[in-house]
């Protein structure tokens, strides 16, 4: 028994790792599919045998010196045009940039170094460097993040920009050389070997046999690893040389899935039959293939129908020498036809019809000869699919007519999400963490993240009401709570009650000692002990600004005058406000810059502006505007300290009554990022 369990666990672990690897590859490619489509359309229009030249050959009517030849890079303009440069430089660089940015926690710095490293690989070979980009891009972002960690918080104030720029430039140079010398030649050799294997399969009419591996892999969610890691790079290389590639159709053709769902429409039973029409529409038109996976998992023998459909569509495409000029993503019939060159329409359309017919015939036979009762099996199969996928399936909710259910167990992990994962979420997380831990639930983690970095691994997600819809897309199985006040939202108390209700008797730490609230009053400190975080000249007691934008500009100008930021940072503060409000509650607004504006920060600092008569901040009254500029991770602790001050009614009263700059400095002296 122990041996069996270990084997199953090992197999599941391998599959999970392959799934994650495939997802990682697809996350590099899918955001750039628009560029692939643009390249495909330009190729279809302007190459020598393209649409504008009536397919080339005997139908050609354009001269070698025509404007179409100039765009397409043929005739008198060989090695020119825009088709070649796009596939040689633009597409790999986009993939390398995206991969580098992903590996540096969505930081542009990682993307830049990843692009530099990818450029070295591009220059080291004559083939489109997609595989090289998938290697060098993530390597650049990951290694830059590790290097930055070595000297984080060790750079002397004022030298941050110098060190950051030169370290990225020097390390990018090193990786570009590595890409040129190692990655380029290695990927070239790998592409040649893989291409030779494909040629052997095509020449011997064996390519349809790949469906024996591809179709089961799709149902096990290994399709991203196959498609983005192998078929798309090889297919793009082939399309650049021949104008089209059949490899784009091996996994993306919706024929087999359509035939399977049609069979369930006519010969299925119970919930499977009732849900098949909606699933067919989502699959065939929407291009979401995972919608049919539960039908196969419900009756594993139906994988034979999928293999039959896949082999048939590939055979027809081979017979008619048809293919696509660029990847079809998603795998919708609309995307497939849009990527089909003029000479391949007949073959591609017949492959869809033939593949669907073959899949339908086999599935219909298996369903007709099956005497078991299907009622209830689809829900179990859907749950099994989501278990293999490792998260809730939004598409599969159509099978049951309901959305993915919220988390209903104990709450152990809470995340406060905002647009950038910095100011608003850090402030909210600090306040909520204090309340949750103060109630005795010290085992509950409360963190903050950018929405773009969320994964469906949290029990409860808190976000601004304007961002909740975006947060739900990434964490569909979590409980979601919307707030419009980051400082003292009544929803925080509701969350504490929910934690108490869910965690009682579930091994929580409620019975443990609660975390004592930190004292609100700070000892009086002079400017020297504050380390220059809030300079006296950065305090304005009675400002006369009339609008929110004027207040943001004033807070930013005070930071500029203190030598903490460059003037460009003010634009970043306005950009952040346009993205999501920095109103925090308790009469406090906390304007700060975007991630992109952090390069304009010279040192960590704050500014303080008081509006005794109040200021309208998008419908909320603000009396205190604290401008924030923070280097590195200083903003997390800094915002937490600011939250502690403005949660203390006595401290807020002192700030309202302050008549001198010194009194403000006494209250805010505790605000330190330590």
Beta strands, then each sheet from edge to edge (+ up, - down):
strand 1: 413-418
strand 2: 445-450
strand 3: 460-464
strand 4: 479-483
strand 5: 539-540
strand 6: 583-585
strand 7: 588-589
strand 8: 605-617
strand 9: 620-629
sheet 1: 2+ 1+ 3+ 4+
sheet 2: 5+ 8+ 9- 7- 6+
end
